[in-house]
Amino acid sequence: MSGTHDHAALNRSAALASISMASLLVAIKGYGAWSTGSAAMLGSLADTALDLVASVATLAGVWVAGQPADDNHRFGHGKAEALSALFQVVLIGVSAVVLAIHSVQQLIAGGRSEQAGEGIIVSAVAIVGTLALLAWQRHVLSRTRSIAIATDHLHYQSDLILNVAVIIALALDQYAGFTRADPLFGLGIALWLGWGAWKASQEAIEQLMDHEWPEDKKARFIEVLAMHPELRGVHDLRTRTSGNQDFVQFHVWIDGNMTVTHAHKVMDEIEAKLKTHFPDVEILIHPDPEGHVGESGVMAEDILKGV
């Protein structure tokens, strides 16, 4: 239990660090966008504001998903992370559209950004702060492997690229006389945000729809499962992921003359072996006498053949 509490505390610390850093970056980028009128800076501000919302949603998702199963949620609360992700997707999509419209209008109107030097300084400070946050998140991920924190980590990695893009856009505008660089970069950032929203929506929908594990992960699971000498076959394997919790259930064929006590011992051994390789999975095993099939189609096939 102490390890679980330690992981939860580390995850919360990473989420709180994200919220603190995003709040600081929103403040300085807000000033930068106001002082320069830069579309690229406005896009960076929008992205950081979304990072702040995402970090708050991550904290809420980690907290809710970490609650133990109860009478109304017997499989836990893991899908809270997917719901928070969908909320983020809506915000990101709206911001991308608004930024794209603003960039097109500025591209048509023309004009140069004001006080570009201040915008460059703001973006440089943002890069330093983001690097510090990423370092702490990597430390937490090495200990907890939290999916929610890993997703937040990706958000801030993309923020680094956006800050560099803002510096390039402002430098081209201010020092190279390329006045259309800023709105073009702003439009590019809008497309970047839209692409990120699309990818995040696919991951969230897969969790909510109880999508099967990736084939390579399932293959590793089957390889470990096949190690027990008293298994005569396995069928009707079903897998899914909910937040940071994996679930798997399957039927196994064993000697039909085996006693209930012996069969129970075998099931315990199988589960213990699987847990050493997949520690965060919840396993449900149904034993069948060898040859018994209650399913049809693919679910009736022995998945250990050829392993």
N, C-alpha and C positions, 0 to 999 in steps of 0.2 A: 504493500500500500504506500510506503514512503516513496518508492520510485515513481509511482503514479502521481502522487502529490507534487514531487519535484518536477516532473515533466509538465504538469498543469501550471505550476508557478512560472517555469521558464517560458512556456507559451504565452502566458498572460504578460510577462515582462516584455517579450518581443512585440506583442500587440500594442502595449502601452508606449513602448519606445517609438513605434511607427506613428501612433497618434500624436505624440509630442513633436516628432520631427516634421510630420506633415503640417501640423498647426503652425510651426515656425516658418516653413517654406511657403505656405499660403500667404502669410503676412508679408514676407519680403518680396514674393513674386507679385502680390497685389500691388505693392508700391511700384515695382518695376513695370508692370503693365500700365499703370496709371501715368507714370512719368514718361514712358516712351511711346505709348500708343501702338506698340508692336503687336501684330497679329500672332507672330510666333511666340512672343512672351505671353500673350493671352492664352494661346493653346497650351503652353507649359503650365500656366496658372490653373487652367481647367483640369489638366491631367493631375496636378498635385492636389487640387480640391477633391477630385475623385479618389485619389489615393487616400486622402483623409477619411472620406466616407467609407472606402473599402476597408481601411484599418479599423474603424469603429465597427463595421459589419463583421470583420474577422474576429474582433474581440467578443462580440455578441455570439457569433457562430461557434467559436471555441468554447465559450462558457456554456451555451445551451447543449452543444454536442457532447460536452464532457459530463453532463448530468447522467446519473445512473438510470437504467431502465426502471419504469414504474408500471403500475397497473394499467395505465392508459397508453403506454408506449413500451411494449414488451421487448421490442428490438432496439431500444435506445432512442437517442435524439440526433443521430448523426446527420440526417438530411437537413438539419437546420443550416449547415454550411452551404448546401446547394441552394437553399431558399435565399440566403443572404447574397449568394453570387448572382442570382437572377435579379435581385434588387439593384445590385451594382451595374449589371448589364443595361438595365433601363436608363440609369443615370448617364452611363458612358455614351450610349447611343444618342440621347438627347443633346448632350454636350458636343458630340462630334458634328451633329447636324448644324447646331448654332454656330460653331466655330467655322465650318465650311462656308456658311452663308456670309459671315463677317469677312472671311478671307477673300471671297469672290468680290464682294462689294469694294473692299480696299484695293483689290487688283484692278478693278475697273476705274476707280477714282484716281488711283496713282497717289503720289505723295511719299515723303520719306519719314522714317521713324525719328522721334525726337529723343535726345539724351540717350543715344544708343550705348554710350560708355557705361552709364549706370546699369542698363540692362545686362551688359556683359558681366559686370561685377556681381550683380545679383545671381546670375546663372552659375558663376564660378563658386560662390558661397554655397549655393544649392548642391553643387556636385560634391563638395567636401563633406557637407552634412549627410548626403545620401550614401556616400562611401562608408562613413562611420556606422550608419544604421545597417547597411548590408553586412558589415563585418560582424555585428552582434547577432543578426538574424542567422548567419551561417553557423555561428557558435551554437545557437539554440537548436538549429536543424540537425547538427551533428549529434545532439543528445536526444531529441524528441522525435524527429522525422515527421513533424506535424504537416499534414496536407494544407491546412489553412495558412500556416506561416509560410510554407513553400510558395503558395500562390501569391501571398503578399510580397514575398521576396522578389518574384518575377515582376510585379508591378513597379517596384523601385529600381530594378535593373533597367526597365524600359525608360524610367524617369531620367536615368543617366544619359541615355541616347538623346532624349528630347532636350535636355539642358545643353548638350553639345550642339544640337541643331540650332537652338536659339542663338548661341554665341556666333555660329557661322553666319546665320541669317543677318544678324545685326552688324557683324563685321563687314559683310558684303555690301550692306546698305550704306553704312557710315563711311567706310574707307575705300571701297571699290566703286561706289556710285551706282551699284546695281539696285535700283529702287524697288524692283519687283521681287527681290529675293525674300523679303519678309512675308508678304501675303502668300507667295508660293510655298514657303516653308510652313506657314500656318495651315494651308490647305493639305500639305503632306501630313502634318500632325493630326489633322482631323481624320484623314484616311487611316492613319495608324491607330487612332482611338477606335474607329469603327471596326477595324480588323480584330483588335483586342477584344471588343465586345462580342463579336461573332464567336471567337474561340472560347471565351468564358461561358457563353450560353450553351455551347455544345457539351462542355464538360459538366455543367450543372444539370442539363437535361438527361445526360447519360446516367447520372446518379439517381435522379428522381424516377427514371424509367427502369431502374434495376437492371442496367446493362451488365452483361457477362464480363468477367475478367478478360484482360488481353490474353491472346493465345499463348504467348511465351510464359506468362505467369501461371496460366492453367496447366501448361505442359510440365513446369517445374513441380507443381503440386502433385500431379499424377505420378511423376517419377518417385517422389518421396512416398506416396501412398502405396506404390507397387513393391516397396521394400519388405513389407510384412509377409513372412512365409506361409501363413495360414489363410491368406486371401485367395479365393478361387476366381474372383472377378469383381468388377465394379461397374455399376450402371446408374443412370438417372442422376448425373452430377449437375448441380446447379450452383452458380456463384453470383455474388453481387457485392457492391460496395456502398456503404452509407457513411458519408463523412470520412473519418479516419478509421472506420471499423469495417472489416471484411467479414462476409458471411458465406458459408458453403454447406451444402447438404448433399448426401449421396447414399445409394444402396450398395451393400457389399454382399457377395456370395461367400458363404462359409460352409463347412461340413454340416450337413443336415442332422447328423447324429451328435453334434456337439451339445453339451449341457448349457443351460441358460447362464450358469455361473462362469463357465469357460468362455462362452460367447461374449459376456460382459467384460471379461478380462481382456479379450482380444480387442474389443472396441476401445477400451481404455488405453491399451498399448498403441493402437493406431493414432488415436488423438494426441497422445503424449509425443509421439514421433513427429507428427505434423506440426505441433506447437513449437518444437525446437527450430523449425525452419520458417514457420509462419506464426510468430508469437501473437499477432494482433487479430487472428481470425477466430470467429465463433463457429464451431463445427457441430453439425447434427448428422449422426450416422444411423442408418436403418439396416439391420442385419436380415438377410434372406437365406434360406437353405439353397445350396448350390443348384442352379438350373431354374429356380423359381423366377418367373417374370410377370410382374403386374402392370407393366407399361407396354407401350407399342412404339414402333418407329425408332428414331434415333435414340430415344431415352432407354430403350431395351437393349442396346448394344453394349458389349463389354468393352470399356475404354482402356483396359489393361492389355488388350491384344496388340502385339507389336511393340510393347514397352520393354 
